[in-house]
Amino acid sequence: GVAWRRAAVAERFGVHVASPEDDVSGLVAEVSGGTGANAVIEAVGSAAAHAAALRLVRPGGVISVCGVMTAPSFGFTPSECYDKNVTYRIGRCPARRIMEELMPLVRAGELPPDGLVTHRLPLAAAPEAYRMFAARTEGCLKVVFLVAD
């Protein structure tokens, strides 16, 4: 499905991707010496992904959520998070703030977007581009809008 095509892109950038069939808990235990992950990034946005993040993070670790949570409840209770002394961070990407830092790197070729940008469309096509992205249209990962000078 779409998630695994995105996972293939992530792997090209050095991310270790595990499938739901993998023994993720065993993998994290192996690479952490049994303590759990220092930090877990939850990028799915489901209750099951939240529960998995809490299982994988070490006591005193950090769960950082960038997945858009639309479920009516989380995969864990606040007391479970408290008992494990986990820092839970959630919020939108501060894109406007980091854009000033990142765009010069992209322009200089130090941070090439190749492999991430799948569509380059005129700004007039924005409504259709948002529909494609929301529908997770085959091959649509990131869209760049071209603005005429």
BANU-403301 format. One record per atom (N, C-alpha, C): residue in three letters; atom name; x, y, z. Coordinates in steps of 0.1 Angstrom, whole numbers, plus 5000, padded with zeros to 4 digits. Example, Ala and Ser with C-alpha at 12.3 -4.5 7.8 and 13.67 -1.06 7.14 Angstrom:
2
{r 'ALA'; 'N'; {5132; 4943; 5078}};
{r 'ALA'; 'CA'; {5123; 4955; 5078}};
{r 'ALA'; 'C'; {5132; 4967; 5078}};
{r 'SER'; 'N'; {5128; 4978; 5071}};
{r 'SER'; 'CA'; {5137; 4989; 5071}};
{r 'SER'; 'C'; {5129; 5000; 5079}};
This chain:
149
{r 'GLY'; 'N'; {5008; 4988; 5000}};
{r 'GLY'; 'CA'; {5000; 5000; 5000}};
{r 'GLY'; 'C'; {5009; 5013; 5000}};
{r 'VAL'; 'N'; {5002; 5024; 5002}};
{r 'VAL'; 'CA'; {5008; 5037; 5001}};
{r 'VAL'; 'C'; {5019; 5038; 5012}};
{r 'ALA'; 'N'; {5015; 5033; 5024}};
{r 'ALA'; 'CA'; {5025; 5034; 5036}};
{r 'ALA'; 'C'; {5038; 5028; 5033}};
{r 'TRP'; 'N'; {5038; 5016; 5026}};
{r 'TRP'; 'CA'; {5051; 5009; 5023}};
{r 'TRP'; 'C'; {5058; 5016; 5012}};
{r 'ARG'; 'N'; {5052; 5023; 5003}};
{r 'ARG'; 'CA'; {5059; 5030; 4993}};
{r 'ARG'; 'C'; {5066; 5042; 4999}};
{r 'ARG'; 'N'; {5059; 5048; 5009}};
{r 'ARG'; 'CA'; {5065; 5059; 5017}};
{r 'ARG'; 'C'; {5077; 5054; 5025}};
{r 'ALA'; 'N'; {5075; 5042; 5030}};
{r 'ALA'; 'CA'; {5086; 5035; 5038}};
{r 'ALA'; 'C'; {5098; 5033; 5030}};
{r 'ALA'; 'N'; {5096; 5029; 5017}};
{r 'ALA'; 'CA'; {5108; 5027; 5008}};
{r 'ALA'; 'C'; {5115; 5040; 5006}};
{r 'VAL'; 'N'; {5108; 5051; 5005}};
{r 'VAL'; 'CA'; {5115; 5064; 5004}};
{r 'VAL'; 'C'; {5123; 5067; 5017}};
{r 'ALA'; 'N'; {5117; 5065; 5028}};
{r 'ALA'; 'CA'; {5123; 5067; 5041}};
{r 'ALA'; 'C'; {5136; 5059; 5042}};
{r 'GLU'; 'N'; {5136; 5047; 5038}};
{r 'GLU'; 'CA'; {5148; 5038; 5038}};
{r 'GLU'; 'C'; {5159; 5044; 5030}};
{r 'ARG'; 'N'; {5156; 5050; 5018}};
{r 'ARG'; 'CA'; {5166; 5056; 5010}};
{r 'ARG'; 'C'; {5173; 5067; 5017}};
{r 'PHE'; 'N'; {5166; 5073; 5027}};
{r 'PHE'; 'CA'; {5172; 5084; 5035}};
{r 'PHE'; 'C'; {5178; 5079; 5048}};
{r 'GLY'; 'N'; {5180; 5065; 5050}};
{r 'GLY'; 'CA'; {5186; 5060; 5061}};
{r 'GLY'; 'C'; {5178; 5056; 5073}};
{r 'VAL'; 'N'; {5164; 5057; 5072}};
{r 'VAL'; 'CA'; {5155; 5053; 5082}};
{r 'VAL'; 'C'; {5154; 5038; 5083}};
{r 'HIS'; 'N'; {5154; 5033; 5095}};
{r 'HIS'; 'CA'; {5151; 5018; 5096}};
{r 'HIS'; 'C'; {5136; 5017; 5098}};
{r 'VAL'; 'N'; {5129; 5011; 5088}};
{r 'VAL'; 'CA'; {5115; 5009; 5088}};
{r 'VAL'; 'C'; {5111; 4995; 5092}};
{r 'ALA'; 'N'; {5102; 4994; 5101}};
{r 'ALA'; 'CA'; {5097; 4981; 5106}};
{r 'ALA'; 'C'; {5083; 4979; 5102}};
{r 'SER'; 'N'; {5079; 4967; 5098}};
{r 'SER'; 'CA'; {5065; 4965; 5094}};
{r 'SER'; 'C'; {5057; 4960; 5106}};
{r 'PRO'; 'N'; {5044; 4960; 5106}};
{r 'PRO'; 'CA'; {5036; 4956; 5117}};
{r 'PRO'; 'C'; {5039; 4941; 5120}};
{r 'GLU'; 'N'; {5044; 4933; 5110}};
{r 'GLU'; 'CA'; {5047; 4919; 5112}};
{r 'GLU'; 'C'; {5060; 4917; 5119}};
{r 'ASP'; 'N'; {5069; 4927; 5119}};
{r 'ASP'; 'CA'; {5082; 4926; 5126}};
{r 'ASP'; 'C'; {5081; 4926; 5141}};
{r 'ASP'; 'N'; {5091; 4920; 5147}};
{r 'ASP'; 'CA'; {5091; 4921; 5162}};
{r 'ASP'; 'C'; {5098; 4934; 5166}};
{r 'VAL'; 'N'; {5091; 4945; 5165}};
{r 'VAL'; 'CA'; {5096; 4958; 5168}};
{r 'VAL'; 'C'; {5101; 4959; 5182}};
{r 'SER'; 'N'; {5094; 4954; 5192}};
{r 'SER'; 'CA'; {5098; 4954; 5206}};
{r 'SER'; 'C'; {5112; 4947; 5207}};
{r 'GLY'; 'N'; {5113; 4936; 5201}};
{r 'GLY'; 'CA'; {5126; 4928; 5201}};
{r 'GLY'; 'C'; {5137; 4936; 5195}};
{r 'LEU'; 'N'; {5134; 4942; 5184}};
{r 'LEU'; 'CA'; {5144; 4950; 5177}};
{r 'LEU'; 'C'; {5149; 4962; 5185}};
{r 'VAL'; 'N'; {5140; 4969; 5191}};
{r 'VAL'; 'CA'; {5143; 4981; 5200}};
{r 'VAL'; 'C'; {5151; 4976; 5212}};
{r 'ALA'; 'N'; {5146; 4965; 5218}};
{r 'ALA'; 'CA'; {5154; 4959; 5229}};
{r 'ALA'; 'C'; {5168; 4956; 5226}};
{r 'GLU'; 'N'; {5170; 4950; 5214}};
{r 'GLU'; 'CA'; {5183; 4945; 5209}};
{r 'GLU'; 'C'; {5192; 4957; 5208}};
{r 'VAL'; 'N'; {5188; 4968; 5201}};
{r 'VAL'; 'CA'; {5196; 4979; 5198}};
{r 'VAL'; 'C'; {5198; 4989; 5210}};
{r 'SER'; 'N'; {5189; 4988; 5220}};
{r 'SER'; 'CA'; {5190; 4997; 5231}};
{r 'SER'; 'C'; {5196; 4990; 5244}};
{r 'GLY'; 'N'; {5200; 4977; 5242}};
{r 'GLY'; 'CA'; {5205; 4970; 5254}};
{r 'GLY'; 'C'; {5193; 4967; 5264}};
{r 'GLY'; 'N'; {5181; 4967; 5259}};
{r 'GLY'; 'CA'; {5170; 4963; 5267}};
{r 'GLY'; 'C'; {5163; 4975; 5275}};
{r 'THR'; 'N'; {5168; 4987; 5273}};
{r 'THR'; 'CA'; {5162; 4998; 5280}};
{r 'THR'; 'C'; {5151; 5005; 5273}};
{r 'GLY'; 'N'; {5149; 5003; 5260}};
{r 'GLY'; 'CA'; {5139; 5009; 5252}};
{r 'GLY'; 'C'; {5145; 5021; 5245}};
{r 'ALA'; 'N'; {5137; 5027; 5236}};
{r 'ALA'; 'CA'; {5142; 5038; 5228}};
{r 'ALA'; 'C'; {5143; 5051; 5236}};
{r 'ASN'; 'N'; {5153; 5059; 5234}};
{r 'ASN'; 'CA'; {5154; 5072; 5240}};
{r 'ASN'; 'C'; {5143; 5081; 5235}};
{r 'ALA'; 'N'; {5139; 5080; 5223}};
{r 'ALA'; 'CA'; {5128; 5088; 5217}};
{r 'ALA'; 'C'; {5121; 5080; 5206}};
{r 'VAL'; 'N'; {5108; 5082; 5205}};
{r 'VAL'; 'CA'; {5100; 5075; 5195}};
{r 'VAL'; 'C'; {5092; 5086; 5188}};
{r 'ILE'; 'N'; {5093; 5086; 5175}};
{r 'ILE'; 'CA'; {5085; 5095; 5166}};
{r 'ILE'; 'C'; {5073; 5088; 5161}};
{r 'GLU'; 'N'; {5061; 5093; 5165}};
{r 'GLU'; 'CA'; {5049; 5086; 5161}};
{r 'GLU'; 'C'; {5044; 5094; 5149}};
{r 'ALA'; 'N'; {5044; 5089; 5137}};
{r 'ALA'; 'CA'; {5041; 5096; 5125}};
{r 'ALA'; 'C'; {5028; 5091; 5119}};
{r 'VAL'; 'N'; {5021; 5081; 5125}};
{r 'VAL'; 'CA'; {5009; 5075; 5119}};
{r 'VAL'; 'C'; {4997; 5083; 5123}};
{r 'GLY'; 'N'; {4995; 5085; 5136}};
{r 'GLY'; 'CA'; {4983; 5092; 5140}};
{r 'GLY'; 'C'; {4972; 5083; 5144}};
{r 'SER'; 'N'; {4975; 5071; 5148}};
{r 'SER'; 'CA'; {4964; 5062; 5153}};
{r 'SER'; 'C'; {4966; 5058; 5167}};
{r 'ALA'; 'N'; {4955; 5054; 5173}};
{r 'ALA'; 'CA'; {4956; 5049; 5187}};
{r 'ALA'; 'C'; {4966; 5038; 5189}};
{r 'ALA'; 'N'; {4966; 5028; 5179}};
{r 'ALA'; 'CA'; {4975; 5017; 5179}};
{r 'ALA'; 'C'; {4990; 5022; 5179}};
{r 'ALA'; 'N'; {4992; 5032; 5170}};
{r 'ALA'; 'CA'; {5006; 5038; 5169}};
{r 'ALA'; 'C'; {5010; 5044; 5182}};
{r 'HIS'; 'N'; {5001; 5051; 5189}};
{r 'HIS'; 'CA'; {5004; 5057; 5202}};
{r 'HIS'; 'C'; {5007; 5047; 5212}};
{r 'ALA'; 'N'; {5000; 5036; 5212}};
{r 'ALA'; 'CA'; {5002; 5025; 5222}};
{r 'ALA'; 'C'; {5016; 5019; 5219}};
{r 'ALA'; 'N'; {5019; 5017; 5207}};
{r 'ALA'; 'CA'; {5032; 5011; 5203}};
{r 'ALA'; 'C'; {5044; 5021; 5207}};
{r 'ALA'; 'N'; {5042; 5034; 5206}};
{r 'ALA'; 'CA'; {5052; 5043; 5210}};
{r 'ALA'; 'C'; {5055; 5042; 5224}};
{r 'LEU'; 'N'; {5044; 5041; 5233}};
{r 'LEU'; 'CA'; {5046; 5040; 5247}};
{r 'LEU'; 'C'; {5053; 5027; 5251}};
{r 'ARG'; 'N'; {5050; 5016; 5244}};
{r 'ARG'; 'CA'; {5056; 5004; 5247}};
{r 'ARG'; 'C'; {5071; 5004; 5243}};
{r 'LEU'; 'N'; {5075; 5012; 5233}};
{r 'LEU'; 'CA'; {5089; 5012; 5228}};
{r 'LEU'; 'C'; {5098; 5021; 5235}};
{r 'VAL'; 'N'; {5092; 5032; 5240}};
{r 'VAL'; 'CA'; {5101; 5043; 5247}};
{r 'VAL'; 'C'; {5105; 5038; 5260}};
{r 'ARG'; 'N'; {5118; 5042; 5264}};
{r 'ARG'; 'CA'; {5123; 5038; 5277}};
{r 'ARG'; 'C'; {5117; 5047; 5288}};
{r 'PRO'; 'N'; {5117; 5043; 5300}};
{r 'PRO'; 'CA'; {5113; 5052; 5311}};
{r 'PRO'; 'C'; {5121; 5065; 5310}};
{r 'GLY'; 'N'; {5115; 5076; 5311}};
{r 'GLY'; 'CA'; {5122; 5089; 5310}};
{r 'GLY'; 'C'; {5124; 5094; 5296}};
{r 'GLY'; 'N'; {5119; 5086; 5286}};
{r 'GLY'; 'CA'; {5122; 5089; 5272}};
{r 'GLY'; 'C'; {5111; 5099; 5267}};
{r 'VAL'; 'N'; {5112; 5102; 5254}};
{r 'VAL'; 'CA'; {5104; 5112; 5247}};
{r 'VAL'; 'C'; {5095; 5105; 5236}};
{r 'ILE'; 'N'; {5083; 5108; 5236}};
{r 'ILE'; 'CA'; {5074; 5105; 5224}};
{r 'ILE'; 'C'; {5071; 5118; 5217}};
{r 'SER'; 'N'; {5075; 5119; 5205}};
{r 'SER'; 'CA'; {5072; 5131; 5197}};
{r 'SER'; 'C'; {5062; 5127; 5186}};
{r 'VAL'; 'N'; {5051; 5134; 5186}};
{r 'VAL'; 'CA'; {5040; 5130; 5177}};
{r 'VAL'; 'C'; {5039; 5140; 5166}};
{r 'CYS'; 'N'; {5040; 5135; 5153}};
{r 'CYS'; 'CA'; {5037; 5144; 5142}};
{r 'CYS'; 'C'; {5026; 5138; 5133}};
{r 'GLY'; 'N'; {5021; 5126; 5136}};
{r 'GLY'; 'CA'; {5010; 5120; 5130}};
{r 'GLY'; 'C'; {4997; 5127; 5134}};
{r 'VAL'; 'N'; {4988; 5130; 5125}};
{r 'VAL'; 'CA'; {4976; 5137; 5128}};
{r 'VAL'; 'C'; {4966; 5127; 5134}};
{r 'MET'; 'N'; {4964; 5129; 5147}};
{r 'MET'; 'CA'; {4955; 5120; 5155}};
{r 'MET'; 'C'; {4940; 5124; 5152}};
{r 'THR'; 'N'; {4933; 5115; 5146}};
{r 'THR'; 'CA'; {4919; 5117; 5144}};
{r 'THR'; 'C'; {4910; 5108; 5152}};
{r 'ALA'; 'N'; {4916; 5098; 5159}};
{r 'ALA'; 'CA'; {4908; 5089; 5167}};
{r 'ALA'; 'C'; {4902; 5096; 5179}};
{r 'PRO'; 'N'; {4891; 5091; 5184}};
{r 'PRO'; 'CA'; {4885; 5098; 5196}};
{r 'PRO'; 'C'; {4893; 5096; 5209}};
{r 'SER'; 'N'; {4902; 5086; 5209}};
{r 'SER'; 'CA'; {4910; 5084; 5221}};
{r 'SER'; 'C'; {4924; 5079; 5218}};
{r 'PHE'; 'N'; {4933; 5081; 5227}};
{r 'PHE'; 'CA'; {4947; 5077; 5226}};
{r 'PHE'; 'C'; {4948; 5062; 5229}};
{r 'GLY'; 'N'; {4960; 5057; 5225}};
{r 'GLY'; 'CA'; {4963; 5043; 5228}};
{r 'GLY'; 'C'; {4968; 5041; 5242}};
{r 'PHE'; 'N'; {4969; 5051; 5250}};
{r 'PHE'; 'CA'; {4973; 5050; 5264}};
{r 'PHE'; 'C'; {4966; 5061; 5272}};
{r 'THR'; 'N'; {4967; 5059; 5285}};
{r 'THR'; 'CA'; {4961; 5069; 5294}};
{r 'THR'; 'C'; {4972; 5079; 5299}};
{r 'PRO'; 'N'; {4968; 5091; 5303}};
{r 'PRO'; 'CA'; {4978; 5100; 5308}};
{r 'PRO'; 'C'; {4986; 5094; 5320}};
{r 'SER'; 'N'; {4979; 5086; 5328}};
{r 'SER'; 'CA'; {4986; 5080; 5340}};
{r 'SER'; 'C'; {4997; 5070; 5335}};
{r 'GLU'; 'N'; {4994; 5063; 5324}};
{r 'GLU'; 'CA'; {5005; 5053; 5319}};
{r 'GLU'; 'C'; {5017; 5061; 5315}};
{r 'CYS'; 'N'; {5015; 5072; 5309}};
{r 'CYS'; 'CA'; {5026; 5081; 5304}};
{r 'CYS'; 'C'; {5033; 5087; 5316}};
{r 'TYR'; 'N'; {5025; 5091; 5326}};
{r 'TYR'; 'CA'; {5031; 5097; 5338}};
{r 'TYR'; 'C'; {5039; 5086; 5346}};
{r 'ASP'; 'N'; {5033; 5074; 5347}};
{r 'ASP'; 'CA'; {5040; 5064; 5355}};
{r 'ASP'; 'C'; {5054; 5060; 5349}};
{r 'LYS'; 'N'; {5055; 5062; 5336}};
{r 'LYS'; 'CA'; {5067; 5059; 5329}};
{r 'LYS'; 'C'; {5076; 5071; 5328}};
{r 'ASN'; 'N'; {5072; 5082; 5333}};
{r 'ASN'; 'CA'; {5079; 5095; 5333}};
{r 'ASN'; 'C'; {5083; 5099; 5318}};
{r 'VAL'; 'N'; {5074; 5098; 5309}};
{r 'VAL'; 'CA'; {5076; 5100; 5295}};
{r 'VAL'; 'C'; {5073; 5115; 5292}};
{r 'THR'; 'N'; {5081; 5121; 5284}};
{r 'THR'; 'CA'; {5078; 5135; 5279}};
{r 'THR'; 'C'; {5070; 5132; 5266}};
{r 'TYR'; 'N'; {5058; 5138; 5265}};
{r 'TYR'; 'CA'; {5050; 5136; 5253}};
{r 'TYR'; 'C'; {5049; 5150; 5246}};
{r 'ARG'; 'N'; {5053; 5150; 5234}};
{r 'ARG'; 'CA'; {5053; 5163; 5226}};
{r 'ARG'; 'C'; {5045; 5161; 5214}};
{r 'ILE'; 'N'; {5036; 5171; 5211}};
{r 'ILE'; 'CA'; {5027; 5170; 5200}};
{r 'ILE'; 'C'; {5026; 5184; 5194}};
{r 'GLY'; 'N'; {5025; 5185; 5181}};
{r 'GLY'; 'CA'; {5023; 5198; 5175}};
{r 'GLY'; 'C'; {5026; 5198; 5160}};
{r 'ARG'; 'N'; {5022; 5208; 5154}};
{r 'ARG'; 'CA'; {5024; 5210; 5140}};
{r 'ARG'; 'C'; {5039; 5213; 5137}};
{r 'CYS'; 'N'; {5043; 5210; 5126}};
{r 'CYS'; 'CA'; {5057; 5213; 5122}};
{r 'CYS'; 'C'; {5058; 5229; 5121}};
{r 'PRO'; 'N'; {5068; 5235; 5127}};
{r 'PRO'; 'CA'; {5069; 5249; 5125}};
{r 'PRO'; 'C'; {5075; 5253; 5112}};
{r 'ALA'; 'N'; {5068; 5249; 5101}};
{r 'ALA'; 'CA'; {5074; 5250; 5087}};
{r 'ALA'; 'C'; {5079; 5264; 5084}};
{r 'ARG'; 'N'; {5071; 5274; 5087}};
{r 'ARG'; 'CA'; {5075; 5288; 5084}};
{r 'ARG'; 'C'; {5088; 5292; 5091}};
{r 'ARG'; 'N'; {5090; 5288; 5103}};
{r 'ARG'; 'CA'; {5102; 5291; 5110}};
{r 'ARG'; 'C'; {5114; 5284; 5105}};
{r 'ILE'; 'N'; {5113; 5271; 5102}};
{r 'ILE'; 'CA'; {5125; 5264; 5097}};
{r 'ILE'; 'C'; {5127; 5266; 5082}};
{r 'MET'; 'N'; {5117; 5271; 5075}};
{r 'MET'; 'CA'; {5119; 5273; 5061}};
{r 'MET'; 'C'; {5131; 5283; 5058}};
{r 'GLU'; 'N'; {5132; 5293; 5066}};
{r 'GLU'; 'CA'; {5143; 5303; 5064}};
{r 'GLU'; 'C'; {5157; 5296; 5066}};
{r 'GLU'; 'N'; {5158; 5286; 5074}};
{r 'GLU'; 'CA'; {5170; 5279; 5076}};
{r 'GLU'; 'C'; {5172; 5268; 5065}};
{r 'LEU'; 'N'; {5162; 5262; 5061}};
{r 'LEU'; 'CA'; {5163; 5250; 5051}};
{r 'LEU'; 'C'; {5164; 5255; 5037}};
{r 'MET'; 'N'; {5157; 5265; 5033}};
{r 'MET'; 'CA'; {5157; 5268; 5018}};
{r 'MET'; 'C'; {5171; 5272; 5013}};
{r 'PRO'; 'N'; {5179; 5279; 5020}};
{r 'PRO'; 'CA'; {5193; 5282; 5015}};
{r 'PRO'; 'C'; {5201; 5269; 5013}};
{r 'LEU'; 'N'; {5198; 5259; 5021}};
{r 'LEU'; 'CA'; {5205; 5246; 5019}};
{r 'LEU'; 'C'; {5200; 5239; 5007}};
{r 'VAL'; 'N'; {5187; 5240; 5004}};
{r 'VAL'; 'CA'; {5181; 5233; 4993}};
{r 'VAL'; 'C'; {5186; 5240; 4980}};
{r 'ARG'; 'N'; {5186; 5254; 4980}};
{r 'ARG'; 'CA'; {5191; 5261; 4969}};
{r 'ARG'; 'C'; {5206; 5259; 4966}};
{r 'ALA'; 'N'; {5214; 5256; 4976}};
{r 'ALA'; 'CA'; {5228; 5254; 4975}};
{r 'ALA'; 'C'; {5231; 5239; 4971}};
{r 'GLY'; 'N'; {5221; 5231; 4970}};
{r 'GLY'; 'CA'; {5223; 5217; 4967}};
{r 'GLY'; 'C'; {5228; 5209; 4979}};
{r 'GLU'; 'N'; {5228; 5214; 4991}};
{r 'GLU'; 'CA'; {5233; 5207; 5002}};
{r 'GLU'; 'C'; {5222; 5198; 5008}};
{r 'LEU'; 'N'; {5209; 5201; 5005}};
{r 'LEU'; 'CA'; {5198; 5194; 5010}};
{r 'LEU'; 'C'; {5188; 5191; 4998}};
{r 'PRO'; 'N'; {5192; 5182; 4989}};
{r 'PRO'; 'CA'; {5184; 5180; 4977}};
{r 'PRO'; 'C'; {5170; 5174; 4981}};
{r 'PRO'; 'N'; {5160; 5179; 4975}};
{r 'PRO'; 'CA'; {5146; 5173; 4978}};
{r 'PRO'; 'C'; {5143; 5161; 4969}};
{r 'ASP'; 'N'; {5153; 5157; 4960}};
{r 'ASP'; 'CA'; {5151; 5146; 4951}};
{r 'ASP'; 'C'; {5146; 5134; 4959}};
{r 'GLY'; 'N'; {5136; 5127; 4954}};
{r 'GLY'; 'CA'; {5131; 5115; 4961}};
{r 'GLY'; 'C'; {5120; 5118; 4970}};
{r 'LEU'; 'N'; {5118; 5131; 4974}};
{r 'LEU'; 'CA'; {5107; 5135; 4982}};
{r 'LEU'; 'C'; {5096; 5142; 4974}};
{r 'VAL'; 'N'; {5101; 5151; 4965}};
{r 'VAL'; 'CA'; {5091; 5158; 4957}};
{r 'VAL'; 'C'; {5088; 5149; 4945}};
{r 'THR'; 'N'; {5075; 5146; 4944}};
{r 'THR'; 'CA'; {5070; 5138; 4933}};
{r 'THR'; 'C'; {5062; 5145; 4923}};
{r 'HIS'; 'N'; {5057; 5157; 4926}};
{r 'HIS'; 'CA'; {5049; 5165; 4917}};
{r 'HIS'; 'C'; {5053; 5180; 4918}};
{r 'ARG'; 'N'; {5054; 5186; 4907}};
{r 'ARG'; 'CA'; {5057; 5200; 4906}};
{r 'ARG'; 'C'; {5045; 5206; 4897}};
{r 'LEU'; 'N'; {5036; 5214; 4904}};
{r 'LEU'; 'CA'; {5024; 5219; 4897}};
{r 'LEU'; 'C'; {5023; 5234; 4898}};
{r 'PRO'; 'N'; {5016; 5240; 4889}};
{r 'PRO'; 'CA'; {5014; 5254; 4890}};
{r 'PRO'; 'C'; {5004; 5257; 4902}};
{r 'LEU'; 'N'; {5006; 5269; 4908}};
{r 'LEU'; 'CA'; {4998; 5272; 4920}};
{r 'LEU'; 'C'; {4983; 5271; 4917}};
{r 'ALA'; 'N'; {4979; 5274; 4904}};
{r 'ALA'; 'CA'; {4965; 5272; 4901}};
{r 'ALA'; 'C'; {4959; 5258; 4903}};
{r 'ALA'; 'N'; {4968; 5248; 4903}};
{r 'ALA'; 'CA'; {4964; 5234; 4905}};
{r 'ALA'; 'C'; {4963; 5230; 4919}};
{r 'ALA'; 'N'; {4965; 5240; 4928}};
{r 'ALA'; 'CA'; {4965; 5236; 4943}};
{r 'ALA'; 'C'; {4953; 5228; 4947}};
{r 'PRO'; 'N'; {4941; 5232; 4944}};
{r 'PRO'; 'CA'; {4929; 5224; 4949}};
{r 'PRO'; 'C'; {4930; 5210; 4945}};
{r 'GLU'; 'N'; {4934; 5207; 4932}};
{r 'GLU'; 'CA'; {4935; 5193; 4928}};
{r 'GLU'; 'C'; {4947; 5186; 4935}};
{r 'ALA'; 'N'; {4958; 5193; 4937}};
{r 'ALA'; 'CA'; {4969; 5188; 4944}};
{r 'ALA'; 'C'; {4966; 5184; 4958}};
{r 'TYR'; 'N'; {4958; 5192; 4965}};
{r 'TYR'; 'CA'; {4954; 5188; 4978}};
{r 'TYR'; 'C'; {4945; 5176; 4978}};
{r 'ARG'; 'N'; {4936; 5175; 4968}};
{r 'ARG'; 'CA'; {4928; 5163; 4967}};
{r 'ARG'; 'C'; {4936; 5151; 4965}};
{r 'MET'; 'N'; {4946; 5152; 4956}};
{r 'MET'; 'CA'; {4955; 5140; 4953}};
{r 'MET'; 'C'; {4962; 5136; 4966}};
{r 'PHE'; 'N'; {4967; 5146; 4973}};
{r 'PHE'; 'CA'; {4975; 5143; 4985}};
{r 'PHE'; 'C'; {4965; 5136; 4996}};
{r 'ALA'; 'N'; {4954; 5142; 4998}};
{r 'ALA'; 'CA'; {4944; 5137; 5008}};
{r 'ALA'; 'C'; {4940; 5123; 5004}};
{r 'ALA'; 'N'; {4938; 5120; 4992}};
{r 'ALA'; 'CA'; {4934; 5107; 4987}};
{r 'ALA'; 'C'; {4945; 5097; 4987}};
{r 'ARG'; 'N'; {4957; 5102; 4990}};
{r 'ARG'; 'CA'; {4969; 5093; 4989}};
{r 'ARG'; 'C'; {4971; 5087; 4975}};
{r 'THR'; 'N'; {4969; 5095; 4966}};
{r 'THR'; 'CA'; {4970; 5090; 4952}};
{r 'THR'; 'C'; {4983; 5084; 4949}};
{r 'GLU'; 'N'; {4983; 5073; 4942}};
{r 'GLU'; 'CA'; {4995; 5065; 4938}};
{r 'GLU'; 'C'; {5006; 5075; 4934}};
{r 'GLY'; 'N'; {5018; 5074; 4940}};
{r 'GLY'; 'CA'; {5029; 5081; 4936}};
{r 'GLY'; 'C'; {5030; 5096; 4941}};
{r 'CYS'; 'N'; {5020; 5100; 4949}};
{r 'CYS'; 'CA'; {5020; 5114; 4954}};
{r 'CYS'; 'C'; {5026; 5114; 4968}};
{r 'LEU'; 'N'; {5038; 5119; 4969}};
{r 'LEU'; 'CA'; {5044; 5120; 4982}};
{r 'LEU'; 'C'; {5045; 5135; 4987}};
{r 'LYS'; 'N'; {5051; 5143; 4979}};
{r 'LYS'; 'CA'; {5052; 5158; 4982}};
{r 'LYS'; 'C'; {5050; 5165; 4969}};
{r 'VAL'; 'N'; {5042; 5176; 4970}};
{r 'VAL'; 'CA'; {5039; 5185; 4959}};
{r 'VAL'; 'C'; {5046; 5199; 4961}};
{r 'VAL'; 'N'; {5052; 5204; 4951}};
{r 'VAL'; 'CA'; {5058; 5217; 4951}};
{r 'VAL'; 'C'; {5050; 5225; 4941}};
{r 'PHE'; 'N'; {5046; 5237; 4946}};
{r 'PHE'; 'CA'; {5038; 5246; 4938}};
{r 'PHE'; 'C'; {5048; 5256; 4931}};
{r 'LEU'; 'N'; {5046; 5257; 4918}};
{r 'LEU'; 'CA'; {5055; 5266; 4910}};
{r 'LEU'; 'C'; {5047; 5280; 4909}};
{r 'VAL'; 'N'; {5054; 5290; 4914}};
{r 'VAL'; 'CA'; {5048; 5303; 4913}};
{r 'VAL'; 'C'; {5056; 5312; 4903}};
{r 'ALA'; 'N'; {5049; 5317; 4894}};
{r 'ALA'; 'CA'; {5056; 5326; 4884}};
{r 'ALA'; 'C'; {5061; 5339; 4890}};
{r 'ASP'; 'N'; {5072; 5344; 4885}};
{r 'ASP'; 'CA'; {5077; 5356; 4891}};
{r 'ASP'; 'C'; {5069; 5368; 4885}};
